[in-house]
Amino acid sequence: MVLGRYYWIVLTTDSKVPRCHGCAKYSAIYIRDNNATTQDSRYRPLLQRLVDFTNAAISELTSQKDTKVLCDCQKNCESCFRAIRDVVKKLSGSQSGIYVQGYTSQQYPLSFDIVRYDYDGSLMKVGHWNGETIDKNSSLYPDNSTAIVLRVVSLVEPPFVFRNTTGGQLSYYGYSIDAIREIAKSIGFTFTVKECDEKFYGYAGSDGQWNGCIGNILRGEADIIVAALTVTAEREKVVDFTLPYYDFAGIQILMKKPNRDISLFYFADVFTPIAWLCLGVVVVVTSILLLLFDRFTPMSEDADDYERGQSFDLKESIWYVVGSLTMSGGGDPPRSIPARILVAGFWFFSIVIMSTFTANLAAFLTVSRMGASISSLNELASQSDVRFSVVKETSIMNYFKRMAAIEDNFYTIWKDMSLGVYGDAKSLAVWDYPLGDKYVNIWKSINATGFMNSTEDAMVRLAQGNFAYFTDSPVVKYLTSRDCDLTAVGDVFSIRPYAFALKNKSTWTKKISAAILKLQKERILEELKMKWWTKGAVKCSDSVSDRGLDLKSLAGSFIVVAVGISSGLLMLVLEFIWNTFRRGKPCSTLQVSVEKEGTTASLKTESFREQSTNDRTDYVINNKDQSKTQYTVYGDEVDTLY
């Protein structure tokens, strides 16, 4: 209690000198009784003298001239203590009291020295008490130690409180810290900040003992909680809350936006890999069957009954089937009736497949450009795909736990009513229970998912997707303004304000509340909100649900076209090289048998060149006599000889 929150006047009833480590840094003086061992009935009791001195000390510290004796401690010392407290409260408004260790009515002569703890820890006489006034030769308190220092405990929760470790020194900043700093300037105190025990706000255990921030206050380890602390009925029973410094905060759902980045080959995602594989098998099997049906049909032997059309080898069959599948057409239809029946069935299959592909592709693109599929708390509670949770031991956790217990209790009451426990209830039935079990299901899902240790842990889980996080709406507003991948889902519910918490009956509560009203009137708190929520917010791109697909989204389609063009060019170059190679290939000897005037002659040549066009091949023969002979063959037969 010597950390700057009080001005201390220490009086001992013996000759012992009290030791106070750190008192020189703060505000403590020691009253030394020069006649502690001398008894004299002519003088008033020690407690009465202490009352008289306290009255004079208060007058000195508050520049009051009235030093009259407040009461007679010989009659009722407790009334004197109350009188001193009332005077101190009236003059300075601070918490005060007279602390007496080892009460005694022994009388001593009146001779007090006023000793101050100096900066080096030594004692220095600064005045004398003569029974009525203080005869001082120096300031009772050092000038730099009169400021009151409040001990602040806080919890990191952006943007209310941030932790800064830059330069190796720990410090804290944020909206709550800025607010208490403005209040400190208005009232006149300084403060130190440390984080709460167990890194959460606190709850009462089975033994009724509070831990966390609340526990720090109740154990006297801190003076005020400065954080995103919501006002709850349970907390109001053990601590004092100031007026709210942030109104209309509630619970809201935070989720990661659906992945709206369309994959490079988005059209391939319409079907599963197994479906694509089966489709490829159908194309190959149909192509082979088309080849076989066209080649082995009996009608091909009857030229009169067999219509001449496209001849289907394997290459042409595959081309025809692929063209039919894409509804682009593959050329002339097959000649045989069995092949045409096969093709007709495949055409129907192609219509179904392409219609399904088009419909699913449209649905896929629509869903990928929509917002969150969950839009309310009811929708979140009624599904099982998206997991959700809260930070453990927070007011939000207690809210869902309490609401689940209320629903469960109401159902028990309804069931008892329907069974006639409370009298005749023939019109009631258990299955007609009207309230539902929304919060019971939510609480079960939260327990199944597991609790988060902090908002930082929840952010890591959110980044993985398929997860929803219940947190305070101001936190949701801040996080969504800094990360375009996050979105707020549904309306705010369970509206509760944020306030500072102090120990019960603390005199600082009213002072801080009055300062908060002043800050609200001067709109300083609004400026701080603009600083921490509006300024620094990132500008997210417009929703893609109300505009067309960009070039990036269609890149996969362009890549397919580019691959087709590149492949065609490559094949053209290869064919050109191959044909050039074949035309330039020499042959040393070619023996040709031709029929000439009824005889068969053999002609030997040294070289020839081959020129092919469709199924016709022209041979140019270089004869030994430098002449050239050309003939044309179809298949293996000589057609023309020149």
C-alpha positions as CSV (number, residue, x, y, z in Angstrom):
1,M,0.0,0.0,0.0
2,V,3.0,2.3,-0.3
3,L,2.9,2.5,-4.1
4,G,1.8,6.1,-4.3
5,R,-1.9,5.8,-3.8
6,Y,-1.9,7.3,-0.3
7,Y,-0.1,9.9,1.7
8,W,1.4,8.1,4.7
9,I,1.8,9.5,8.2
10,V,3.6,6.8,10.4
11,L,3.5,7.0,14.2
12,T,5.1,4.4,16.4
13,T,4.3,3.8,20.1
14,D,7.9,2.9,21.0
15,S,11.4,4.1,20.2
16,K,11.8,1.8,17.2
17,V,12.4,3.4,13.8
18,P,10.1,1.9,11.1
19,R,11.8,0.7,8.0
20,C,10.1,1.4,4.7
21,H,11.8,0.4,1.5
22,G,10.7,2.6,-1.3
23,C,9.0,5.2,0.8
24,A,11.4,7.8,-0.5
25,K,10.0,7.3,-3.9
26,Y,6.5,7.9,-2.8
27,S,4.7,9.8,0.0
28,A,5.5,8.8,3.6
29,I,6.6,10.7,6.7
30,Y,7.5,9.3,10.1
31,I,6.4,10.9,13.3
32,R,9.0,10.2,15.9
33,D,7.9,10.4,19.6
34,N,10.7,12.0,21.5
35,N,9.3,10.9,24.8
36,A,8.1,7.4,23.9
37,T,9.3,5.9,27.2
38,T,8.2,8.7,29.5
39,Q,4.8,8.5,31.3
40,D,3.0,11.7,32.4
41,S,-0.7,11.8,33.3
42,R,-0.8,15.5,32.5
43,Y,-0.8,14.8,28.8
44,R,-3.5,13.4,26.6
45,P,-3.5,9.8,25.4
46,L,-1.4,8.9,22.4
47,L,-4.4,8.3,20.2
48,Q,-5.9,11.7,20.9
49,R,-2.5,13.3,20.1
50,L,-2.5,11.4,16.9
51,V,-6.0,12.7,16.1
52,D,-4.8,16.2,16.8
53,F,-1.7,15.9,14.6
54,T,-3.6,14.3,11.7
55,N,-6.0,17.3,11.8
56,A,-3.1,19.7,11.6
57,A,-1.3,17.6,8.9
58,I,-4.5,17.6,6.8
59,S,-4.8,21.3,7.2
60,E,-1.2,21.8,6.2
61,L,-1.5,19.6,3.1
62,T,-4.7,21.2,1.9
63,S,-3.8,24.8,2.8
64,Q,-6.6,24.9,5.4
65,K,-6.0,27.2,8.4
66,D,-8.5,25.6,10.8
67,T,-6.5,23.4,13.2
68,K,-9.0,23.0,16.0
69,V,-9.2,19.7,17.8
70,L,-11.9,17.6,16.2
71,C,-12.8,15.5,19.2
72,D,-11.8,14.1,22.5
73,C,-10.3,10.6,22.1
74,Q,-10.7,9.9,25.8
75,K,-14.4,9.7,25.4
76,N,-14.8,7.9,22.1
77,C,-11.8,7.3,19.9
78,E,-13.8,5.5,17.2
79,S,-15.8,8.7,16.7
80,C,-12.5,10.6,16.3
81,F,-11.5,8.2,13.6
82,R,-14.7,8.6,11.7
83,A,-14.4,12.4,12.1
84,I,-10.9,12.3,10.6
85,R,-12.1,10.2,7.7
86,D,-14.9,12.6,7.0
87,V,-12.6,15.6,7.0
88,V,-10.1,13.9,4.7
89,K,-12.8,12.9,2.3
90,K,-14.3,16.4,2.3
91,L,-10.9,18.1,1.8
92,S,-9.2,15.8,-0.6
93,G,-11.7,13.3,-1.8
94,S,-9.2,10.5,-1.4
95,Q,-9.5,7.2,0.5
96,S,-8.2,7.6,4.0
97,G,-8.1,6.0,7.4
98,I,-6.2,5.7,10.7
99,Y,-4.4,2.4,11.1
100,V,-3.3,1.6,14.7
101,Q,-1.3,-1.4,15.5
102,G,-1.3,-2.6,19.1
103,Y,-3.9,-0.1,20.5
104,T,-2.9,1.3,23.9
105,S,-4.2,4.1,26.2
106,Q,-0.9,4.7,27.8
107,Q,-0.1,8.5,28.1
108,Y,3.1,10.1,26.9
109,P,4.4,13.7,26.9
110,L,3.7,15.6,23.7
111,S,6.9,16.0,21.7
112,F,6.9,14.8,18.1
113,D,9.5,15.2,15.4
114,I,8.5,15.0,11.8
115,V,10.9,12.9,9.8
116,R,10.8,12.3,6.1
117,Y,12.3,9.4,4.2
118,D,14.9,10.9,1.9
119,Y,15.9,9.8,-1.6
120,D,18.8,7.7,-0.3
121,G,16.6,5.9,2.2
122,S,17.8,7.9,5.2
123,L,15.6,9.8,7.5
124,M,15.7,13.7,7.6
125,K,13.9,15.9,10.1
126,V,11.7,18.3,8.4
127,G,9.6,19.7,11.2
128,H,8.2,19.5,14.8
129,W,4.8,19.1,16.3
130,N,4.1,21.4,19.3
131,G,0.6,20.2,20.1
132,E,-1.2,22.7,17.9
133,T,0.7,23.5,14.7
134,I,3.5,22.1,12.6
135,D,6.7,23.9,12.8
136,K,8.4,22.8,9.6
137,N,11.7,23.7,8.0
138,S,11.2,21.8,4.8
139,S,8.4,20.4,2.6
140,L,6.7,17.4,4.2
141,Y,6.7,15.5,1.0
142,P,9.2,15.7,-1.9
143,D,7.9,17.6,-4.8
144,N,8.3,14.7,-7.2
145,S,6.6,12.1,-5.0
146,T,3.3,13.8,-4.4
147,A,1.7,12.3,-7.5
148,I,-0.6,9.3,-6.9
149,V,0.4,6.2,-8.8
150,L,-2.4,3.7,-9.5
151,R,-1.6,0.1,-10.4
152,V,-3.3,-0.9,-13.6
153,V,-3.8,-4.4,-14.7
154,S,-4.8,-5.1,-18.3
155,L,-5.2,-7.8,-20.9
156,V,-4.0,-7.7,-24.5
157,E,-7.0,-7.4,-26.8
158,P,-6.5,-5.2,-30.0
159,P,-7.4,-2.5,-30.5
160,F,-8.1,-1.8,-26.8
161,V,-4.7,-3.0,-25.5
162,F,-1.6,-3.8,-27.5
163,R,1.7,-5.1,-26.2
164,N,4.9,-3.4,-27.4
165,T,8.3,-5.0,-26.9
166,T,10.3,-2.7,-29.2
167,G,13.7,-2.0,-27.9
168,G,13.5,-4.7,-25.3
169,Q,11.2,-2.6,-23.0
170,L,7.7,-3.8,-22.4
171,S,4.9,-1.2,-22.8
172,Y,1.2,-1.1,-23.6
173,Y,-0.9,1.1,-25.8
174,G,-4.4,1.1,-27.4
175,Y,-7.8,2.6,-27.0
176,S,-8.2,1.7,-23.4
177,I,-4.7,2.9,-22.5
178,D,-5.4,6.2,-24.3
179,A,-8.7,6.6,-22.4
180,I,-7.1,6.0,-19.0
181,R,-4.3,8.4,-19.9
182,E,-6.8,11.2,-20.6
183,I,-8.6,10.4,-17.4
184,A,-5.3,10.5,-15.4
185,K,-4.5,13.9,-16.8
186,S,-8.0,15.2,-15.9
187,I,-7.9,13.8,-12.3
188,G,-4.2,14.0,-11.6
189,F,-2.5,10.7,-11.2
190,T,-0.1,8.5,-12.9
191,F,-0.2,4.7,-13.4
192,T,1.8,1.6,-14.1
193,V,0.5,-1.3,-16.3
194,K,1.0,-5.0,-16.0
195,E,-0.9,-7.9,-17.5
196,C,-3.5,-9.8,-15.5
197,D,-2.7,-13.1,-13.9
198,E,-3.5,-16.2,-16.0
199,K,-3.9,-13.9,-19.0
200,F,-7.7,-13.7,-18.7
201,Y,-10.3,-11.5,-17.0
202,G,-11.1,-13.9,-14.3
203,Y,-13.9,-16.1,-12.9
204,A,-14.9,-17.5,-9.5
205,G,-13.7,-21.0,-8.8
206,S,-15.5,-23.7,-6.9
207,D,-14.1,-22.2,-3.7
208,G,-15.6,-18.7,-4.6
209,Q,-12.1,-17.2,-5.1
210,W,-11.7,-15.1,-8.2
211,N,-8.6,-15.3,-10.4
212,G,-7.3,-13.3,-13.4
213,C,-7.8,-9.5,-13.5
214,I,-10.7,-9.6,-11.0
215,G,-8.5,-11.6,-8.6
216,N,-5.7,-9.0,-8.8
217,I,-8.2,-6.3,-7.7
218,L,-9.7,-8.4,-4.9
219,R,-6.3,-9.4,-3.5
220,G,-5.2,-5.7,-3.5
221,E,-2.5,-6.4,-6.1
222,A,-4.0,-3.8,-8.5
223,D,-6.2,-0.7,-8.3
224,I,-8.0,-0.7,-11.6
225,I,-8.7,-3.0,-14.6
226,V,-8.1,-1.1,-17.9
227,A,-9.1,-3.4,-20.7
228,A,-12.1,-4.5,-22.9
229,L,-13.9,-5.6,-19.7
230,T,-17.6,-6.1,-20.1
231,V,-20.0,-5.3,-17.3
232,T,-21.7,-8.4,-16.0
233,A,-23.9,-9.1,-13.0
234,E,-21.4,-11.6,-11.5
235,R,-18.6,-9.1,-11.7
236,E,-20.6,-6.3,-10.2
237,K,-21.0,-8.3,-7.0
238,V,-17.3,-8.2,-6.3
239,V,-16.0,-5.0,-8.0
240,D,-17.1,-1.4,-8.7
241,F,-17.6,-0.4,-12.3
242,T,-17.2,3.1,-13.6
243,L,-19.5,4.6,-16.2
244,P,-19.0,2.9,-19.6
245,Y,-16.2,4.3,-21.7
246,Y,-17.4,2.2,-24.7
247,D,-21.1,1.7,-25.2
248,F,-23.1,-0.8,-27.3
249,A,-20.6,-3.5,-27.4
250,G,-22.0,-7.0,-27.9
251,I,-21.2,-10.5,-29.2
252,Q,-20.8,-11.1,-32.9
253,I,-19.6,-13.9,-35.2
254,L,-16.3,-13.6,-37.0
255,M,-15.5,-15.8,-39.9
256,K,-13.1,-16.0,-42.8
257,K,-14.6,-15.1,-46.1
258,P,-15.1,-18.0,-48.6
259,N,-12.2,-18.4,-50.9
260,R,-13.3,-16.2,-53.9
261,D,-10.1,-16.7,-55.8
262,I,-11.1,-18.9,-58.7
263,S,-8.6,-21.5,-59.5
264,L,-6.6,-21.3,-62.7
265,F,-8.4,-24.3,-64.2
266,Y,-11.7,-23.6,-62.5
267,F,-13.7,-25.5,-65.1
268,A,-11.8,-28.7,-64.2
269,D,-13.2,-28.4,-60.6
270,V,-16.7,-28.9,-61.8
271,F,-16.3,-32.7,-62.0
272,T,-14.2,-34.8,-59.6
273,P,-11.1,-36.5,-61.0
274,I,-12.9,-39.9,-61.0
275,A,-15.7,-38.3,-63.1
276,W,-13.2,-36.9,-65.6
277,L,-11.5,-40.3,-65.8
278,C,-14.8,-42.0,-66.6
279,L,-15.6,-39.5,-69.2
280,G,-12.2,-40.1,-70.9
281,V,-12.9,-43.9,-70.8
282,V,-16.2,-43.3,-72.5
283,V,-14.6,-41.3,-75.3
284,V,-11.9,-43.9,-75.9
285,V,-14.3,-46.9,-75.8
286,T,-16.8,-45.1,-78.1
287,S,-14.0,-44.2,-80.6
288,I,-12.8,-47.8,-80.8
289,L,-16.4,-49.1,-81.2
290,L,-17.1,-46.6,-83.9
291,L,-13.9,-47.8,-85.7
292,L,-15.0,-51.5,-85.4
293,F,-18.6,-50.9,-86.4
294,D,-17.6,-48.9,-89.5
295,R,-15.0,-51.4,-90.6
296,F,-16.7,-54.7,-90.0
297,T,-20.2,-53.9,-90.9
298,P,-21.5,-56.5,-93.6
299,M,-23.1,-53.7,-95.6
300,S,-19.6,-52.6,-96.7
301,E,-19.5,-55.6,-99.1
302,D,-22.6,-54.4,-100.9
303,A,-21.6,-51.3,-102.8
304,D,-25.2,-50.6,-103.9
305,D,-26.6,-50.7,-100.4
306,Y,-23.7,-49.1,-98.7
307,E,-23.6,-45.3,-98.9
308,R,-20.2,-43.9,-99.5
309,G,-19.2,-41.5,-96.7
310,Q,-16.4,-40.8,-94.2
311,S,-14.0,-43.6,-93.6
312,F,-13.3,-44.0,-89.9
313,D,-9.8,-45.0,-88.8
314,L,-8.7,-44.6,-85.1
315,K,-7.7,-41.0,-85.6
316,E,-10.9,-40.0,-87.3
317,S,-13.0,-41.9,-84.8
318,I,-11.5,-40.1,-81.9
319,W,-11.8,-36.7,-83.6
320,Y,-15.5,-37.4,-84.4
321,V,-16.3,-38.5,-80.9
322,V,-14.6,-35.5,-79.3
323,G,-16.3,-33.2,-81.7
324,S,-19.7,-34.7,-80.9
325,L,-19.0,-34.5,-77.1
326,T,-18.3,-30.7,-77.3
327,M,-21.3,-30.3,-79.7
328,S,-19.0,-28.8,-82.3
329,G,-19.5,-31.6,-84.9
330,G,-16.8,-34.0,-86.1
331,G,-17.5,-34.2,-89.8
332,D,-19.7,-36.6,-91.9
333,P,-21.7,-39.2,-90.0
334,P,-20.6,-42.9,-90.2
335,R,-21.9,-45.0,-93.1
336,S,-23.2,-48.1,-91.3
337,I,-26.5,-48.2,-89.4
338,P,-24.9,-49.8,-86.2
339,A,-22.3,-47.1,-86.1
340,R,-25.0,-44.4,-86.5
341,I,-27.0,-45.9,-83.6
342,L,-23.9,-45.9,-81.5
343,V,-23.3,-42.3,-82.4
344,A,-26.9,-41.3,-81.6
345,G,-26.6,-42.8,-78.1
346,F,-23.3,-41.0,-77.6
347,W,-24.9,-37.7,-78.8
348,F,-27.6,-38.1,-76.1
349,F,-24.9,-38.8,-73.6
350,S,-23.1,-35.7,-74.8
351,I,-26.2,-33.5,-74.3
352,V,-26.6,-34.7,-70.7
353,I,-22.9,-34.3,-69.9
354,M,-22.5,-30.8,-71.4
355,S,-25.8,-29.6,-69.8
356,T,-24.6,-30.9,-66.4
357,F,-21.2,-29.4,-66.9
358,T,-22.7,-26.0,-67.9
359,A,-25.1,-25.9,-65.0
360,N,-22.5,-27.0,-62.4
361,L,-20.0,-24.5,-63.8
362,A,-22.5,-21.7,-63.4
363,A,-23.4,-22.8,-59.9
364,F,-19.7,-23.2,-59.0
365,L,-18.9,-19.6,-60.2
366,T,-21.9,-18.2,-58.4
367,V,-21.0,-19.8,-55.1
368,S,-17.4,-18.8,-55.4
369,R,-18.4,-15.2,-55.8
370,M,-21.0,-15.1,-53.0
371,G,-20.4,-14.1,-49.4
372,A,-20.4,-16.2,-46.3
373,S,-22.8,-19.1,-46.6
374,I,-23.8,-18.6,-42.9
375,S,-25.6,-15.3,-42.2
376,S,-26.9,-15.6,-38.7
377,L,-26.5,-17.3,-35.3
378,N,-29.5,-19.5,-36.0
379,E,-27.9,-20.8,-39.3
380,L,-24.6,-21.4,-37.5
381,A,-26.3,-23.4,-34.7
382,S,-28.3,-25.5,-37.1
383,Q,-25.4,-26.8,-39.2
384,S,-22.5,-29.1,-38.4
385,D,-19.9,-28.4,-41.1
386,V,-18.5,-25.1,-39.7
387,R,-16.9,-25.4,-36.2
388,F,-17.0,-22.5,-33.7
389,S,-15.7,-21.6,-30.3
390,V,-14.9,-18.8,-27.8
391,V,-12.0,-17.8,-25.6
392,K,-12.1,-19.7,-22.4
393,E,-13.1,-18.0,-19.1
394,T,-14.6,-14.9,-20.7
395,S,-18.0,-13.3,-20.4
396,I,-18.9,-14.6,-23.8
397,M,-18.2,-18.2,-22.7
398,N,-20.3,-17.6,-19.6
399,Y,-23.1,-16.2,-21.7
400,F,-23.4,-19.3,-23.8
401,K,-23.0,-21.5,-20.8
402,R,-25.7,-19.6,-18.9
403,M,-28.1,-19.5,-21.9
404,A,-27.7,-23.3,-22.4
405,A,-28.5,-23.8,-18.7
406,I,-31.5,-21.6,-19.0
407,E,-32.8,-23.6,-22.0
408,D,-32.2,-26.8,-20.2
409,N,-34.0,-25.6,-17.1
410,F,-36.9,-24.4,-19.1
411,Y,-37.2,-27.7,-20.8
412,T,-37.2,-29.5,-17.5
413,I,-39.9,-27.2,-16.2
414,W,-42.0,-27.8,-19.4
415,K,-41.6,-31.5,-19.1
416,D,-42.7,-31.5,-15.5
417,M,-45.7,-29.4,-16.4
418,S,-46.6,-31.8,-19.2
419,L,-46.4,-34.7,-16.9
420,G,-48.6,-33.1,-14.3
421,V,-46.0,-32.4,-11.7
422,Y,-47.4,-28.9,-11.1
423,G,-51.1,-29.9,-11.5
424,D,-53.4,-30.9,-14.3
425,A,-51.9,-30.1,-17.7
426,K,-53.8,-32.2,-20.1
427,S,-53.3,-29.7,-23.0
428,L,-49.5,-29.8,-22.7
429,A,-47.2,-32.3,-24.4
430,V,-43.4,-32.8,-24.1
431,W,-42.9,-32.6,-27.8
432,D,-44.8,-29.3,-28.0
433,Y,-41.9,-27.5,-26.2
434,P,-41.9,-24.0,-27.9
435,L,-38.4,-22.6,-27.1
436,G,-36.1,-25.1,-28.8
437,D,-32.5,-26.0,-27.9
438,K,-30.4,-23.6,-29.9
439,Y,-28.0,-22.6,-27.1
440,V,-27.8,-26.1,-25.8
441,N,-26.5,-27.2,-29.2
442,I,-24.2,-24.2,-29.4
443,W,-22.7,-25.0,-26.0
444,K,-22.2,-28.7,-27.0
445,S,-20.5,-27.7,-30.2
446,I,-18.2,-25.3,-28.4
447,N,-17.2,-27.9,-26.0
448,A,-16.6,-30.4,-28.8
449,T,-14.5,-27.9,-30.7
450,G,-12.5,-26.8,-27.7
451,F,-11.9,-23.4,-26.2
452,M,-9.4,-20.8,-27.6
453,N,-6.7,-19.5,-25.3
454,S,-6.7,-16.0,-26.8
455,T,-7.8,-14.0,-29.9
456,E,-4.4,-14.7,-31.4
457,D,-5.1,-18.4,-31.3
458,A,-8.5,-17.9,-32.8
459,M,-7.0,-15.9,-35.7
460,V,-4.7,-18.8,-36.5
461,R,-7.7,-21.1,-36.5
462,L,-9.8,-18.7,-38.6
463,A,-7.0,-18.6,-41.3
464,Q,-7.4,-22.3,-41.8
465,G,-11.1,-21.8,-42.8
466,N,-14.3,-23.6,-41.9
467,F,-14.4,-22.0,-38.5
468,A,-16.4,-19.3,-36.7
469,Y,-15.3,-17.3,-33.7
470,F,-17.5,-15.6,-31.1
471,T,-16.0,-12.4,-29.8
472,D,-16.9,-8.8,-28.9
473,S,-18.3,-6.6,-31.7
474,P,-15.7,-3.9,-31.4
475,V,-13.0,-6.5,-31.8
476,V,-14.8,-7.8,-34.9
477,K,-15.0,-4.3,-36.3
478,Y,-11.3,-3.7,-35.8
479,L,-10.2,-7.1,-37.2
480,T,-12.4,-6.9,-40.3
481,S,-11.1,-3.3,-41.0
482,R,-7.5,-4.6,-41.0
483,D,-8.0,-7.9,-42.8
484,C,-10.1,-8.2,-46.0
485,D,-10.3,-12.0,-45.7
486,L,-12.4,-11.7,-42.5
487,T,-16.1,-10.8,-42.3
488,A,-18.6,-10.2,-39.6
489,V,-21.6,-12.6,-39.7
490,G,-25.0,-11.8,-38.4
491,D,-26.2,-9.1,-36.0
492,V,-24.7,-8.1,-32.7
493,F,-26.5,-9.7,-29.7
494,S,-26.2,-9.6,-25.9
495,I,-25.3,-5.8,-25.9
496,R,-23.1,-4.9,-22.9
497,P,-20.9,-1.9,-22.3
498,Y,-17.2,-1.7,-21.4
499,A,-16.1,-0.1,-18.2
500,F,-13.1,0.2,-15.8
501,A,-13.3,-2.0,-12.7
502,L,-12.0,-1.0,-9.2
503,K,-12.3,-2.4,-5.8
504,N,-15.6,-2.2,-4.0
505,K,-16.3,1.2,-2.5
506,S,-13.2,2.7,-4.0
507,T,-13.2,6.5,-3.9
508,W,-11.7,6.5,-7.4
509,T,-14.8,5.1,-9.0
510,K,-16.8,8.4,-8.9
511,K,-13.8,10.4,-9.9
512,I,-13.1,8.3,-13.0
513,S,-16.8,8.2,-13.9
514,A,-16.9,12.0,-13.7
515,A,-13.8,12.1,-15.9
516,I,-15.4,9.7,-18.4
517,L,-18.5,12.0,-18.7
518,K,-16.2,14.9,-19.3
519,L,-14.4,13.1,-22.1
520,Q,-17.7,12.1,-23.7
521,K,-18.9,15.7,-23.5
522,E,-15.7,16.9,-25.1
523,R,-15.9,14.1,-27.7
524,I,-12.4,12.9,-26.9
525,L,-13.6,9.3,-26.7
526,E,-15.1,9.7,-30.2
527,E,-11.7,10.9,-31.4
528,L,-10.0,8.0,-29.9
529,K,-12.5,5.6,-31.6
530,M,-11.7,7.3,-34.9
531,K,-8.0,6.8,-34.2
532,W,-8.1,3.1,-33.4
533,W,-10.9,1.9,-35.7
534,T,-11.3,4.3,-38.7
535,K,-7.7,5.5,-39.2
536,G,-5.4,2.8,-40.6
537,A,-8.2,0.7,-42.0
538,V,-7.3,-1.1,-45.2
539,K,-9.5,-0.5,-48.3
540,C,-10.8,-3.8,-49.4
541,S,-11.8,-4.4,-53.0
542,D,-15.4,-4.4,-54.0
543,S,-17.4,-7.6,-53.8
544,V,-17.0,-9.7,-56.8
545,S,-20.6,-10.8,-56.6
546,D,-21.8,-7.7,-58.5
547,R,-19.2,-7.5,-61.3
548,G,-18.0,-9.8,-64.0
549,L,-15.1,-12.2,-64.0
550,D,-11.7,-10.6,-64.5
551,L,-8.9,-11.7,-66.7
552,K,-7.2,-13.5,-63.8
553,S,-10.2,-15.6,-63.3
554,L,-10.4,-16.6,-67.0
555,A,-6.6,-17.3,-67.3
556,G,-7.1,-21.0,-67.3
557,S,-9.3,-20.8,-70.4
558,F,-6.8,-18.7,-72.2
559,I,-4.1,-21.2,-71.3
560,V,-6.0,-24.0,-72.9
561,V,-6.3,-22.0,-76.1
562,A,-2.6,-21.1,-76.0
563,V,-1.7,-24.8,-75.5
564,G,-3.9,-25.7,-78.5
565,I,-2.3,-23.1,-80.7
566,S,1.2,-24.0,-79.5
567,S,0.6,-27.7,-80.1
568,G,-0.8,-27.0,-83.6
569,L,2.3,-24.9,-84.5
570,L,4.6,-27.6,-83.1
571,M,2.9,-30.3,-85.1
572,L,3.0,-28.1,-88.3
573,V,6.8,-27.6,-87.8
574,L,7.3,-31.3,-87.3
575,E,5.3,-32.3,-90.3
576,F,7.2,-29.8,-92.4
577,I,10.5,-31.2,-91.3
578,W,9.3,-34.8,-91.8
579,N,8.0,-34.2,-95.3
580,T,11.1,-32.3,-96.3
581,F,13.2,-35.2,-95.1
582,R,11.1,-37.7,-97.0
583,R,11.3,-35.8,-100.3
584,G,15.0,-35.5,-100.1
585,K,15.7,-39.2,-99.3
586,P,17.7,-40.9,-102.2
587,C,17.4,-44.5,-103.3
588,S,20.3,-46.1,-105.3
589,T,18.2,-48.8,-107.1
590,L,14.6,-49.0,-108.0
591,Q,13.3,-52.0,-110.0
592,V,10.0,-51.4,-111.7
593,S,8.0,-54.0,-113.6
594,V,5.7,-52.6,-116.3
595,E,3.7,-54.1,-119.0
596,K,4.7,-52.7,-122.5
597,E,3.3,-54.1,-125.7
598,G,2.4,-57.4,-124.1
599,T,5.8,-57.9,-122.5
600,T,7.1,-57.3,-119.0
601,A,10.2,-55.2,-118.8
602,S,12.5,-54.4,-115.9
603,L,13.9,-51.0,-115.6
604,K,16.7,-50.3,-113.2
605,T,17.5,-46.8,-112.0
606,E,20.0,-45.3,-109.7
607,S,17.8,-42.9,-107.7
608,F,14.3,-41.6,-107.4
609,R,12.3,-39.1,-105.4
610,E,8.9,-39.6,-103.9
611,Q,6.1,-37.1,-103.9
612,S,2.9,-38.0,-102.1
613,T,-0.5,-36.5,-102.2
614,N,-3.3,-38.1,-100.2
615,D,-3.4,-41.8,-101.4
616,R,-1.5,-41.1,-104.6
617,T,2.3,-41.4,-104.8
618,D,4.3,-40.0,-107.7
619,Y,7.8,-41.4,-108.4
620,V,10.3,-39.5,-110.4
621,I,13.1,-41.8,-111.6
622,N,16.5,-40.7,-112.5
623,N,17.7,-43.0,-115.3
624,K,21.2,-43.8,-116.1
625,D,21.0,-42.0,-119.4
626,Q,20.1,-38.8,-117.6
627,S,16.5,-39.1,-118.6
628,K,13.6,-39.0,-116.1
629,T,10.7,-41.4,-115.8
630,Q,7.6,-40.6,-113.7
631,Y,4.9,-43.0,-112.7
632,T,2.0,-42.9,-110.3
633,V,0.7,-45.6,-108.0
634,Y,-2.5,-46.0,-106.0
635,G,-1.8,-48.4,-103.2
636,D,0.5,-51.1,-104.6
637,E,-0.6,-50.8,-108.3
638,V,1.0,-48.9,-111.0
639,D,-1.5,-46.5,-112.5
640,T,0.3,-44.4,-115.0
641,L,3.8,-44.6,-116.4
642,Y,5.5,-41.8,-118.4
